[in-house]
Amino acid sequence: MPLLSLAAALAVSTASPVPPVLDSQFAVAWRKSLVIGEFLETKPNEPAGPQVDPATGIVVVATRDGFVRAFDPAGKQLWYYEGRGPYLAAPGIGDGTAFIGGIDGQLVALDLVTGIGRWRYFYKEELGSQPLVVDGLVYVATLEGTVIALDEKAGTWKWHFRREPAGRFTILGIGRPVVANGVLYQGFADGSVVALDAKTGAVKWDRRVGRGDYPDVNASVQLGKDRLYVSSYAGQVAALDPANGNVIWEVKVPFAYKARLDGDTLFVVSTSSVVALDAKTGRQIWSVPLEGIPFADPFPVKGMVLVANGKGLLVLDRKTGKRMRLFTRGSGASAAPSLLGKRLYGLSNAGELVAVDLK
């Protein structure tokens, strides 16, 4: 292990919690500096972010230096893993295992408590989505437009589905696979959304939503009770019938990049704004300036919507869109946070993991 990497790991393991910082919405419980910046590094970026396990409270975070670290709820480091990175998406967690996908094409399964490796799978494409674990299979999508399904326990290949490259410039990123009722839904850079049999990869339906110069569906498909929501960078935001892909409604949100469904509201982040839509009708409820650059899915929590905009986490009132504040540790934020109960975990662009208790 390089000397600087070893020093960083040791520094994290000996760091102590900080006194809570009182705030009208947040109280910082503890924070850890995970990354030693490179010489002359001026604009660090941490797009992966943390993921917390609901069963144990263990939080796993992947950073730009290739390290993956796990902490207990009190902030004690449990283990670290040195991969090749960098990482574009948060780790996936399921059945006591952390699944880490890097742009080097490696998907690694680590024991959640000990960090001991269980298996490693290599695919000759850049892994761009957060891994998803459902019914004994782990799914991950690549930046080149392939969805891969592996056996959760053994890491062996089960099936893959590939959408051929569009042969043009594409917008960086790909959404996380979504699985429900035995069907996997995935959006692709050519503007299409495909429904696949989750066990076999067989195509159930294929619908083109994005139309225009940049039709990319980089936002993770959002699944409601009886509707599927798709956002395209070309500006089409649509509600589809999950059974057949038929369009129920469609509205225009130019340069829609990320989206998140929360109850009866669909929150969409574009390159210039955050928009709230009525999920039943597509009617716009509110729209406010983003005040930065879109990076991650919006994150609704406790009457607020948190939006990573590069400068930090923009905090908006969920009902009105009114700007409440910008939560930042000074270096900005590019990753969505993770929540368990009232404890929120966020990662700054400087590589600082912050545990915050919501009031």
C-alpha positions as CSV (number, residue, x, y, z in Angstrom):
1,M,0.0,0.0,0.0
2,P,1.4,3.5,-0.9
3,L,2.6,5.4,2.1
4,L,0.0,8.2,1.7
5,S,-2.8,5.7,1.4
6,L,-1.7,4.0,4.5
7,A,-1.4,7.3,6.4
8,A,-4.9,8.2,5.3
9,A,-6.3,4.9,6.5
10,L,-4.6,5.2,9.9
11,A,-5.8,8.8,10.2
12,V,-9.4,7.8,9.7
13,S,-9.2,5.0,12.2
14,T,-8.0,7.3,14.9
15,A,-10.2,10.2,14.2
16,S,-12.7,11.1,17.0
17,P,-16.3,12.3,16.9
18,V,-16.8,16.1,17.0
19,P,-19.2,17.9,19.3
20,P,-22.6,18.3,17.6
21,V,-22.9,21.5,15.6
22,L,-26.4,22.9,16.3
23,D,-28.5,24.0,13.3
24,S,-32.2,24.6,12.5
25,Q,-32.4,21.3,10.6
26,F,-29.1,19.4,11.2
27,A,-26.8,18.4,14.0
28,V,-23.4,17.1,12.9
29,A,-22.7,14.0,15.0
30,W,-19.3,13.0,13.6
31,R,-17.1,13.5,10.5
32,K,-14.2,11.7,9.0
33,S,-11.6,13.0,6.5
34,L,-11.1,10.0,4.2
35,V,-9.0,11.3,1.3
36,I,-5.6,13.0,1.1
37,G,-5.8,15.4,-1.8
38,E,-3.3,15.1,-4.6
39,F,-0.7,17.7,-5.2
40,L,-2.2,20.7,-7.1
41,E,-5.7,19.1,-7.0
42,T,-8.0,22.1,-7.3
43,K,-11.5,20.7,-8.0
44,P,-11.9,17.3,-6.3
45,N,-15.1,15.4,-7.1
46,E,-16.7,12.5,-5.1
47,P,-19.7,11.2,-7.2
48,A,-20.2,7.8,-5.5
49,G,-21.3,8.7,-2.0
50,P,-22.2,6.5,1.0
51,Q,-24.8,3.7,1.4
52,V,-26.1,2.6,4.8
53,D,-27.3,-0.9,5.7
54,P,-30.8,-0.8,7.3
55,A,-30.2,-4.0,9.3
56,T,-26.9,-3.1,11.0
57,G,-26.5,0.7,10.6
58,I,-23.1,0.1,8.9
59,V,-22.3,2.8,6.3
60,V,-20.1,1.9,3.4
61,V,-18.5,4.7,1.3
62,A,-16.3,4.6,-1.9
63,T,-14.0,7.5,-2.7
64,R,-12.0,8.8,-5.6
65,D,-8.7,7.4,-4.4
66,G,-9.9,3.8,-4.9
67,F,-10.6,3.1,-1.2
68,V,-13.8,1.6,0.2
69,R,-14.4,2.0,3.9
70,A,-17.1,0.8,6.4
71,F,-18.1,2.5,9.6
72,D,-20.4,1.6,12.5
73,P,-23.1,4.2,13.5
74,A,-20.7,5.7,16.1
75,G,-18.1,6.5,13.4
76,K,-15.7,3.6,14.2
77,Q,-14.0,2.3,11.1
78,L,-14.6,-1.4,10.7
79,W,-12.5,-2.1,7.6
80,Y,-11.2,-0.7,4.4
81,Y,-10.6,-2.2,1.0
82,E,-8.1,-0.8,-1.6
83,G,-9.5,-1.1,-5.1
84,R,-8.6,0.5,-8.3
85,G,-11.5,2.9,-8.6
86,P,-12.5,5.6,-9.2
87,Y,-16.2,5.0,-8.4
88,L,-19.1,6.7,-10.0
89,A,-21.9,5.2,-7.9
90,A,-22.5,4.3,-4.3
91,P,-21.9,0.7,-3.1
92,G,-24.8,-1.7,-3.1
93,I,-25.8,-3.6,0.1
94,G,-27.7,-6.8,0.5
95,D,-27.8,-9.9,2.7
96,G,-24.7,-8.9,4.7
97,T,-22.6,-8.1,1.7
98,A,-21.3,-4.8,0.2
99,F,-21.1,-4.8,-3.6
100,I,-18.6,-2.4,-5.2
101,G,-18.5,-1.6,-8.9
102,G,-15.7,0.5,-10.4
103,I,-15.0,1.9,-13.9
104,D,-12.2,-0.7,-14.1
105,G,-14.9,-3.2,-14.8
106,Q,-14.6,-5.1,-11.5
107,L,-17.5,-5.9,-9.3
108,V,-16.4,-7.0,-5.8
109,A,-18.4,-8.6,-3.1
110,L,-17.2,-7.9,0.5
111,D,-18.5,-9.1,3.8
112,L,-20.3,-6.2,5.3
113,V,-18.9,-6.6,8.9
114,T,-15.4,-7.8,8.2
115,G,-14.6,-6.5,4.7
116,I,-13.3,-10.0,3.7
117,G,-13.7,-10.6,0.0
118,R,-16.3,-13.1,-1.1
119,W,-15.9,-13.0,-4.9
120,R,-14.7,-10.8,-7.7
121,Y,-16.2,-10.5,-11.2
122,F,-14.5,-8.7,-14.1
123,Y,-16.4,-7.3,-17.2
124,K,-14.7,-5.4,-20.0
125,E,-16.8,-2.3,-19.6
126,E,-17.0,0.5,-17.1
127,L,-19.4,-0.2,-14.3
128,G,-21.4,3.0,-13.8
129,S,-24.5,2.2,-11.7
130,Q,-25.0,1.3,-8.1
131,P,-25.3,-2.5,-7.8
132,L,-28.8,-3.8,-6.9
133,V,-29.5,-7.1,-5.0
134,V,-32.9,-8.7,-5.5
135,D,-33.9,-12.4,-5.0
136,G,-30.5,-13.9,-5.1
137,L,-29.2,-11.9,-8.0
138,V,-27.0,-8.7,-8.2
139,Y,-27.6,-6.4,-11.1
140,V,-25.3,-3.6,-12.4
141,A,-25.3,-1.4,-15.5
142,T,-22.2,-0.3,-17.5
143,L,-21.6,3.1,-19.1
144,E,-21.5,1.3,-22.4
145,G,-25.1,0.2,-22.1
146,T,-25.0,-3.3,-20.7
147,V,-27.0,-4.7,-17.8
148,I,-25.3,-7.7,-16.1
149,A,-27.0,-10.2,-13.7
150,L,-24.7,-12.3,-11.4
151,D,-25.4,-14.9,-8.8
152,E,-25.3,-13.1,-5.4
153,K,-23.5,-15.8,-3.5
154,A,-21.0,-17.1,-6.1
155,G,-20.5,-14.1,-8.4
156,T,-21.1,-16.2,-11.5
157,W,-22.7,-14.8,-14.7
158,K,-26.4,-15.4,-15.2
159,W,-27.3,-13.2,-18.1
160,H,-26.6,-9.8,-19.7
161,F,-28.5,-7.5,-22.0
162,R,-26.6,-5.0,-24.2
163,R,-28.0,-2.0,-25.9
164,E,-25.6,-1.2,-28.8
165,P,-23.9,2.2,-28.6
166,A,-25.6,5.0,-30.4
167,G,-22.4,5.9,-32.3
168,R,-22.5,9.5,-31.0
169,F,-21.5,11.6,-28.1
170,T,-23.4,10.5,-24.9
171,I,-24.0,12.2,-21.6
172,L,-21.8,10.5,-18.9
173,G,-23.7,8.3,-16.5
174,I,-26.4,5.5,-16.3
175,G,-29.2,4.9,-13.9
176,R,-29.5,2.1,-11.4
177,P,-31.5,-1.0,-12.5
178,V,-35.0,-1.2,-10.9
179,V,-36.6,-4.6,-10.2
180,A,-40.2,-5.2,-9.2
181,N,-42.5,-8.2,-9.6
182,G,-39.9,-10.2,-11.5
183,V,-39.2,-7.4,-14.0
184,L,-36.1,-5.3,-14.4
185,Y,-36.4,-1.8,-15.9
186,Q,-33.5,0.1,-17.3
187,G,-32.9,3.3,-19.3
188,F,-30.2,3.7,-21.9
189,A,-28.3,6.4,-23.8
190,D,-30.3,6.0,-27.0
191,G,-33.4,7.3,-25.1
192,S,-35.0,3.9,-24.7
193,V,-36.4,2.1,-21.6
194,V,-36.4,-1.7,-21.6
195,A,-38.4,-4.1,-19.4
196,L,-36.5,-7.4,-19.0
197,D,-37.4,-10.7,-17.2
198,A,-35.3,-10.3,-14.0
199,K,-34.4,-14.0,-14.0
200,T,-33.5,-14.6,-17.6
201,G,-33.0,-11.2,-19.2
202,A,-35.6,-11.8,-21.9
203,V,-37.1,-8.6,-23.3
204,K,-40.8,-7.9,-22.3
205,W,-41.1,-4.5,-24.0
206,D,-38.9,-1.8,-25.4
207,R,-40.1,1.9,-25.5
208,R,-38.3,4.9,-26.9
209,V,-38.9,8.0,-24.6
210,G,-35.9,10.3,-25.3
211,R,-36.0,12.1,-28.7
212,G,-33.6,14.7,-29.9
213,D,-29.9,15.4,-30.0
214,Y,-29.2,14.0,-26.5
215,P,-31.9,11.4,-25.7
216,D,-30.0,9.8,-22.9
217,V,-31.9,8.4,-20.0
218,N,-29.3,8.8,-17.3
219,A,-31.9,9.1,-14.4
220,S,-32.7,5.9,-12.7
221,V,-36.2,4.8,-13.7
222,Q,-38.7,5.5,-10.9
223,L,-41.4,3.0,-10.1
224,G,-44.6,4.0,-8.4
225,K,-47.6,1.9,-7.5
226,D,-48.9,1.6,-11.1
227,R,-46.6,3.8,-13.1
228,L,-43.1,4.0,-14.3
229,Y,-41.3,7.4,-14.6
230,V,-38.6,8.1,-17.1
231,S,-36.6,11.3,-17.6
232,S,-34.5,12.0,-20.8
233,Y,-31.8,14.6,-21.2
234,A,-33.5,15.7,-24.4
235,G,-36.3,17.0,-22.2
236,Q,-39.0,14.3,-22.2
237,V,-40.3,13.3,-18.8
238,A,-42.9,10.6,-19.1
239,A,-45.1,8.3,-17.0
240,L,-45.4,4.8,-18.5
241,D,-47.6,1.7,-17.9
242,P,-45.2,-0.8,-16.3
243,A,-47.0,-3.7,-18.0
244,N,-46.5,-2.6,-21.6
245,G,-44.5,0.7,-21.7
246,N,-47.5,2.7,-23.1
247,V,-47.2,6.4,-22.4
248,I,-49.7,7.8,-19.8
249,W,-48.5,11.4,-19.8
250,E,-45.5,13.3,-21.0
251,V,-44.2,16.8,-20.2
252,K,-41.1,18.8,-21.1
253,V,-38.2,19.5,-18.7
254,P,-35.2,20.5,-20.9
255,F,-32.0,18.7,-20.0
256,A,-33.5,16.5,-17.3
257,Y,-30.6,14.6,-15.8
258,K,-31.7,13.0,-12.5
259,A,-35.1,12.2,-10.9
260,R,-36.6,10.8,-7.8
261,L,-40.2,9.7,-7.0
262,D,-41.5,10.4,-3.5
263,G,-45.1,9.5,-2.9
264,D,-47.2,11.6,-5.3
265,T,-44.4,13.9,-6.4
266,L,-41.7,13.4,-9.0
267,F,-38.6,15.6,-8.4
268,V,-36.6,16.2,-11.5
269,V,-33.1,17.8,-11.6
270,S,-32.1,19.5,-14.9
271,T,-28.9,21.4,-15.8
272,S,-30.6,24.6,-14.6
273,S,-33.5,23.8,-12.3
274,V,-35.2,21.5,-9.8
275,V,-38.8,20.8,-10.8
276,A,-41.6,19.1,-8.8
277,L,-44.2,17.3,-10.9
278,D,-47.5,15.8,-9.9
279,A,-46.9,12.1,-10.4
280,K,-50.5,11.4,-11.5
281,T,-50.9,14.1,-14.1
282,G,-47.4,15.5,-14.9
283,R,-48.6,19.0,-13.8
284,Q,-45.7,21.2,-12.6
285,I,-46.0,22.1,-8.9
286,W,-42.9,24.3,-8.6
287,S,-39.6,25.0,-10.3
288,V,-36.6,26.7,-8.8
289,P,-33.0,27.4,-10.0
290,L,-30.5,24.7,-9.3
291,E,-27.7,27.2,-8.6
292,G,-25.0,24.8,-9.6
293,I,-24.3,21.7,-11.6
294,P,-26.5,18.5,-11.5
295,F,-24.8,15.4,-10.2
296,A,-27.0,13.1,-8.2
297,D,-30.6,12.0,-7.6
298,P,-32.6,14.5,-5.5
299,F,-33.2,13.2,-2.0
300,P,-36.5,13.9,-0.3
301,V,-36.5,13.7,3.5
302,K,-38.5,15.2,6.4
303,G,-40.3,17.8,4.4
304,M,-37.1,18.8,2.5
305,V,-35.5,17.9,-0.8
306,L,-31.7,17.7,-0.8
307,V,-30.0,18.3,-4.1
308,A,-26.3,17.9,-4.7
309,N,-25.3,20.8,-7.0
310,G,-21.5,20.8,-6.7
311,K,-21.5,23.7,-4.2
312,G,-23.0,21.4,-1.5
313,L,-26.5,20.0,-0.7
314,L,-29.1,22.5,-1.7
315,V,-32.0,22.2,0.8
316,L,-35.4,23.0,-0.6
317,D,-38.8,23.0,1.0
318,R,-40.6,19.9,-0.4
319,K,-44.0,21.5,-0.8
320,T,-43.0,24.9,-2.2
321,G,-39.4,24.6,-3.5
322,K,-38.4,27.5,-1.4
323,R,-34.6,27.6,-0.8
324,M,-34.0,26.8,2.9
325,R,-30.2,26.8,2.9
326,L,-27.1,25.3,1.3
327,F,-25.5,22.6,3.5
328,T,-21.8,22.4,2.8
329,R,-18.5,21.5,4.5
330,G,-16.7,24.0,2.3
331,S,-15.8,21.8,-0.7
332,G,-19.2,21.2,-2.1
333,A,-20.9,17.9,-2.8
334,S,-21.6,15.7,-5.9
335,A,-23.2,12.6,-4.3
336,A,-26.6,11.9,-2.9
337,P,-26.7,11.2,0.8
338,S,-28.0,8.1,2.5
339,L,-30.5,7.9,5.3
340,L,-31.3,5.5,8.2
341,G,-33.9,6.8,10.7
342,K,-32.9,10.3,11.5
343,R,-29.2,9.8,10.7
344,L,-28.1,11.2,7.3
345,Y,-24.7,10.4,5.8
346,G,-23.1,12.7,3.2
347,L,-19.8,12.8,1.4
348,S,-18.1,16.1,0.5
349,N,-16.0,16.6,-2.6
350,A,-13.0,16.8,-0.3
351,G,-13.7,13.2,0.7
352,E,-15.1,14.0,4.1
353,L,-17.8,11.7,5.4
354,V,-20.3,13.5,7.6
355,A,-22.9,11.9,9.9
356,V,-25.8,14.3,10.5
357,D,-28.8,13.9,12.8
358,L,-32.0,15.4,11.4
359,K,-34.3,17.3,13.8
